[in-house]
Structure formats: structure tokens, C-alpha cells
Amino acid sequence: MFARNPVRILGLAVAVGLLSCAGTGQADDDVPQVRGALERLAELQPTDIAVAPIRDQTDGQRVPLDLFRGAFIDTLVERHYSPLSPSYVDANWVEASFKGTPPPDALLMVAITSWDPAHLYSTGKVEVSADVGLFQGGDTTGEVLWQLSLAHSVDLGDRGRPPAPGEDLIPRAVRLFAQEALDQLPVRDPVAARKATATQ
């Protein structure tokens, strides 16, 4: 899924597909299973995060990719990380990896696998699923620090009633999904980060 070349993309996509199939019994409100080197993540306390261009892996759905990228960047800031500027990342994005110097502490890759806002104005709900991975360094050859697959129903209704017309609902839905997706990503601890730096 997250890869430097087409062969690796195919292999990882198959692997993620198998993981997704293994979890098909999960209800939307269940806590998704987090995978990755969580102890290594706690040790590193990465600061500078490159958020890669969002990948659209839906079946031709019109995914607001820029909104998703901005929402994930904002959510990282809320969790005390320091995302790099998207324009800077894009200027140094070559063959699915960040080639800038120095490299970031970590790379966040997001693939939207489904996006269905068809019932937004009737029920207030948007169905979204995504694969999210945080890799050490600037490309997907780095260690997987944190990863999950999430299928979530974003509900913008008011106690069962649809939202008021005219509201800017799509950006709200995207922002809420990004917050839900990163809810289990540990908040960066500046104190632990200073200790980690001092021991290096």
C-alpha cells in the first residue's frame, strides 16, 4: 500500500487487504486495532512529520484529497507534532518518498479506501474508511511505528435529525474523521522527547 515502487505497492496493498479482511467483523464504533512498533514510537517521540499526498484508493469516488490532508495535518498539530508544510513536502516528493534534507522524523501515509457522502443531507452521515501508517524516516522502507485501518460513520446529525442545510458539512466530516483516525496515536510528550535527545 505505502511504497516506493509499483511492485512494493502491490505487495503491501495485498497485505493490507488481508488485514482488512481479517477485521471485517468489526463494527464502526469498535476501537480499531493499532499495529506497529509502539515502543519504538514512544522512544523516538518524532517531531517533524511529513504528511504525504493522500492516496485515493476508492472505486472512482470523488474524494476531497486536499481537505483530508489538511485535516490530518491539523490533527497532528493538536497532538503536539510538527507537520512539515505540504508545499515543502510536495517539492521534495519523488517516487513515493520524501527526498528533502534533512529527512523528517517520520512519514504519515493515508489511503482513503471508501468515501460515501450520499446520505449526508438526509441523515447527516458520511461513511469513510482509510488505511493510515506512520513510518520512521522519509519513506515506507522505514519501520512502521504506528498503523491502523479504520471504517467509520461520521454523524453530523442532531439527535437523529439531518444537519441544517447550508452548513459547510464536508470539511467538518473530513476533520472529524481525521481526529477519529488519529485518536489512538499517542500525543507527543515533549519531556520524553528531550530525554530521548539527551541520551543519544
N, C-alpha and C positions, 0 to 999 in steps of 0.2 A: 504494500500500500504506500508507505512512505519510503521513497527510494531514490537512488542516484541514477539508475539506468533502467530501461524498459524491462529487462529480464528480472531484475530485483523487484521492480514494481509488481510484476505479475505474481512472483513468488510470495511476496508479503501480502498481496491482495487475497490470495488463496488462503494464507494462514489466518488473516483477519476474518475472512468469511467463515472458516471453520470455527473460530472462537465465537463469532456471532451466532452461528447455528447452535452451538452448544448452550447458548444462553437464551434460546427462543422462548423458554417458559417464563422469562422474567416479565413481570407486569411493569407498566410505565412508572408506577410510584415506588417500585422496589429500588433499593440502593444498588447502582451498577458496581460490578466487580472491578476494582483497580488492580492493575498489574504493573510490574516494573521493579527497578532496583530502588526501593523506597529508602532503605538505609543509606544508600549512596546519595540519594537526593537530599536527605537530611544532613549528610556530611558536607556536601558541596555548597548548599544554600546558594544556588545560582542567582545572579543579579540580572545581568544583561541577557534578555531573551529576544531572539529573532523569531517573529511570527511569520511563517511562510505564507505565500499566497494561498488562499483557501481553495481546496480542490472540490470540484463538483462531480460527485460520483452517483448522481441521481440519473433516472431514466428520462433525460430531456426536460426536467423541471426547471423553471426559471428561478434559480437560487440567487438571492441578493448577496453575492460574494463579498463585496466591499463592506456591506453592513455587518456581516459575520466577522470579518477580520477586525473591524473597528471595535466590535463588541467584545471579542476575545482580548484585544489589547487593553481595553478599559478595565476588564475584569482582572487581568493580570496586575494592573496598577493597584486595584482595590486590595489585592492580596500581597502587596508590598514588593512586587517585582518591577523591573525597569525594562519594558519592551523597547526595542530599537525602533526608530522611525520607519514606517512602511516604505517610504520612498528610498531610504538608505538601503533597506533590505532588498528591495526590487532592483536597485542599481548594482547590487553585488550578488544577484541570484543567477547562478549558472548551473544548468544540468541538475536541477532539483537540489541544490545545496548552496550554502552561503559561502562566498569566496572572499569576503572582506577581511581586512587585517586591522586589529586582532580579531580572531573569531569570537562569537558570542559564547557566553557560558552554556547556553542551551538553545535548542531549536524547538519551537512548537509547531507541529503539523496538525492540520484539521482537515478532514474529508467529510463533507456533507453527503450522506448516503440516501436520505429521503427528505423531502420538503413538500408539505401539503397544506397550504393556507385556504383551501377551497371553502371551508366552513367557518372562516374567521368572522364574517359578518352575520352569520346565522346563529352560531353557538359560542363564538369568542375563542375557539380553539384552533391551534396550529399544531400539526403533527410534524415532528422533526427527529431525525436520527443522524448521528455522526460518530466517526472514529477520531479520537484525539490522542496524540502522543507527544511526549516531551523527551527529546534526545539530548544527550550530553554533546556539547560542541556545536558545529555548524552544519552537520548533515546527518542523514539517517544511518550512517555507519557507526555513529556513536552509541553508547549504551542507552537502552531505553530506561529512563529514570521513572517515568510515570505514564500510564496509558489506560484508556477505558473506551468502551463502546456504549453509547447512550441512545436510547429511544425514549422520547419524552413528548408528552402532550402539554403544550403551553396554553394555559387557560387565562384569557384576558376578560372573561365574562364577569358579571357582577351577581354573585349568588344565583347562578343558573340562567341569568339573562344576558343577552348579547351586549357587547360594548356599544357605547353611543357612536353613531355614525360621525365621520369627520375626524375622529381621533387618528393620530399617527401610529397605527397599530403594528405595522410590520416591523419598524425599528424596535418597538417595545418587545415584541415577541422574540426577535433575534437576541436582544440584550438579556432577556430572562433566560433564554436557552443557554447562552454562553455562561451566565452565572451558575446555572444548574450543572453544566458540564464540568466546570472547574471547582465546584463546591468541595470536592474531596482532595483537590490539590492543596498540600499544606501551605498555609500562609508563611511567607518568608520571615525568618527570625533574624533580624539584624545582629543581635547579640551572638547567636550561634555562628553567624557568618564571620564576625570579627574574630571569634575564637578559632574558626577553621583557617582563616588567613594567617593568624599568628603562629599556627603550628606547621605551616607549610615551609 
